[in-house]
Amino acid sequence: MTITPDDMSVHQERAYVMAHVMALIGLGLCSYWIHLMGGLASFSAVDESSYVFNWHPLFMMIAFFFITVAVLSWRQPSHTRYSRKVSHGINFSVAVIAMLVALIAVWKSHLDEDSGYVANLYSFHSWVGIWVFIFFTFQWMTALFAYGFGSPEWKVSFMPYHKLFGLWLYQGVALAIMLGIQEKEGFIGCSYTVTEPDLWPTINLFEIPLKCWISHLMGIFVIATVLLVSFALHGVEGRGARPPMPTGEEGDPQPLVPETSLT
């Protein structure tokens, strides 16, 4: 069986839809996970730092959902270039705000004197997370400047780097979420008691606490979303993909659209 470019494009369209569904399910699982861990508390609450902290995973998953929508905006069917650009920018802006709220939740919960102070930036998760946030914010600000005030030539030259670093940062956000899930599972306790060698661990899977099952599934859905997004954005020629760049009389590449339309 031969897979043609058009077949690949059809599968990419399905991946586009499924990526949205997976990201939304992941957010729903995170909400249920937080419910199992006691819910949420107001940022001004006293001696409830663990519940204030729960805003952190919730808003990180909200950010992940909006980043997913943002990066897939260029695959939106039946939309103009301008509407895709607006969707991309708005969803990324919402994601930046959500990530900032998530960091504030950590800061507030770690500095609660009544609950006991907690060190900041002590874990690998926190190191990866803070650097992803810094570079993500830098990517967002440079894009606002480049595509809001830059010249057409600058926009064209900047685009390959914007796309490359954007996908890397999306994967970085997913990595930070994975590390955060793993770290939190260490605190809530996901193991089970064994009195002899655990030679057949699969028969003990249901000994794992429900909240750990939910966090495991949440991580799986995050990974699945990233894989689907990567495939949906893959530059396969054919239906739904960007057509080959035309050439001029001397074989020089010509822009697909006039430079004056790159606004």
N, C-alpha and C positions, 0 to 999 in steps of 0.2 A: 504494500500500500504506500503510495506516494503522497506526502503532505505538501500541499502547495502553499504559496504565500497567502492566498485568500483563506485557506483553511486555518492558518496560523492567526490571521486577523479575526476570524470568527471566534476562535478560542480566547483571544485577547479581550474581545468584547464581553465574553462570559466572565473572564477573570476580573474585568473592570467592575461588573455588578457584584460578584462574589466578594471582592475585596471590601466593598462598602458594607456588605452584610456581615462579614467576619469582624470588621472593626466595631460595628454596632453591637454584635453579640459579646465581644470582649469587654466593651463598656458596661453592658448589662451584667456580665459575670463579676466585674469589679464592684458594681453597686451591691450585689448580693454578698460578695466576699466581705465588704465593709459592714454590712448588716450583721453577718455572723461574728464579726470581731467587735461588736458593741455599738456600731453606728458612728454618728458624728457629734461634735460639740462645737459651740460657738467659739470663735477665735478669742473672745474675751473671757471664756470660761476659766475658772481657777481649779487647779488640782485635777484636771481631766486631759492631760497632755496627750495620752494615747488616742483619745477620741478626736482631739484637734489634729493630731498627726494623720488621721484617716482621710483628711481632705487631700493629703499629698498624692496617694495613689489614685484617688478619684479624678483629680484635676490633671494628672499626668495621662490617664487614659482618655480623658476628654481631649487633651492636647493631641494625643496620638490619633484619635478619630478625625479631628479637623485637619491635621497634617495629611492624613490619608486622602481626605476629600480634596485638599489643596493640590497635592501632587498628581492626582488623577483628573484634575480639572481640564488638563490638556487633551484628555481622551473623551471629554464630554461630547456626545453625538448631537448634531443639529444645533450647534452653538457657534456664534461668531467668535473671531479671535479676541475681540474686545471683551465680550462677556466671559470668555474663559479666563482672560487676564484678571478681570475684576473678581471672579470667583476665587482664583488662585490667591490673590492678594488679601481678600477678606478672610478667607479660611486660615491662611497663615497668620494673620494678625490676631485672630481669635485664639489660635494655638499658642502664640507668644504670651498672651494675657493669661491663659490657663496655666502655662508652665510657671509664670511668675507667681500666681496664687499658690501653686503647689510648693514652690520654694519657701514662700512666706509661712505656709503651714508647718513645714519642717522647722524653720527658724523659731516660730512661736512655741512649738511643742518642746523643742530642745532647751529653751530658755525659761521654762516654767519653774520658778523657785519652789512652789508648793509641791509639785510632782517630783522634783529633783532634776538637776541639770544633766544634760546629755551632751557629749562631745559632738562637734560638727566636723565634717570632712575627715572622718577616721576610717571609712570603709572604701573599698574599691568602687562600689556603687556610687558613693557620693563624689568620688573623683571623676568618674566617667560622666555622671549626671551634670556636674557643674560645668565641665568643659563643653559638653554638648549644648548646654544652655547658652554659654558664652558665644560659641561659634554659630549657633542657630540664630541668636539675636543679631550677630554681625552679618550673617547672610541676609537676614530680613531687612536690615537697615541699608546695606549696600544695594539691594535690589530696589528698595524704595527710591534711593538716590539715582541709580542708573536708569531705571525705567520711568521715573517721574521727571527727571531733569537732564538726563544724558542725551547726547546727540545720537542720531540714527546709527552712525558708524560705531560709536561706543557700545550701543545696545547689542549690535550684531557681534562684536568681538567679545563682549562679556557673557553672552548667552551660553556657550559651551561650558564655561567654568561654573556658571550659576546652576545649570542642570546637573553637572557632575557632583558638585559639593552638596546640592540639595538632596540628591539621592543618598549620598554618604551620610548626611545628617539625619535623614529619615531612618536609616538603618541604625545610626547611633542612638536615636531616641528609643528604638525598639530594644537595643542592647541594654540601655540604662534601665528600661522597664524590666527586662529579664533579670538583671542583677538585683534590682529592688525586690522583685518577687522572691528570689532566692534568699536574700538577706532577711526579709520579713518572715519567711517560713522558718528560718532558724530561731527567731524569737518566739513564734507561736507554737512551735513544736510539732513536727510532721511525722515523727518516727512512731514506732509501736514497740511494745515490750516483747522481747524474745528471750526464751530460757534455754534455747539450743541453737545450733547453727541454722541460719535462715537459708537453707539450700533451695527452697522453692518459694521465692518471695512473691510470685504472682498470686499464690493462694491466700496471701495476707493483705492484698491490696485494699480490701474493705476495712482493714484495721486502721488505715490512714484516716485522720479526722476529716470531716466534710469540708471544713474551710480550706484544707490543703488540697483536696480534690478540686475545689473551685479555683484556687490559685494556679494549680497545675494546668487546668483547662484554659484559664485566661492566658497563660503563657503560650500554650499551643495555638490559640486563636491569634495572638499577636504575631507569632512566627508565620502562620499561614497567611495572614494579611500582607506581611512584607513580601513573601514569595509571590503572591498573586499580583501585588502592585508592581514588583520588578518585572514580571512577565507581561503585564498589561502595558507597561511603558517601553518594553523592548522594541528597538527600531527595526521591525520586520517590514520589508517592502510588501506592498499589496494593499488591499482594502483596509482603510482605517489607519494606515501608516503614511508618513510623509512621502510624497513622490520624489523620484530622483531629481537632483538639481539640474536644470537645463544648462546647456553650454552655448556659448556664442559662436561666431563664425570661426574663430581661431582656437576653439576648444576651451576658452576660459570660462569658469563657472559664473553663472549669472544669478542674481538674487531671485528668489521665488516671488517676492513682492517688491514693489518700488520702495526705496529707502524712505520716501516721504510718508509711507503708510505705517512705518514702525514708530508709532506714537503711543 
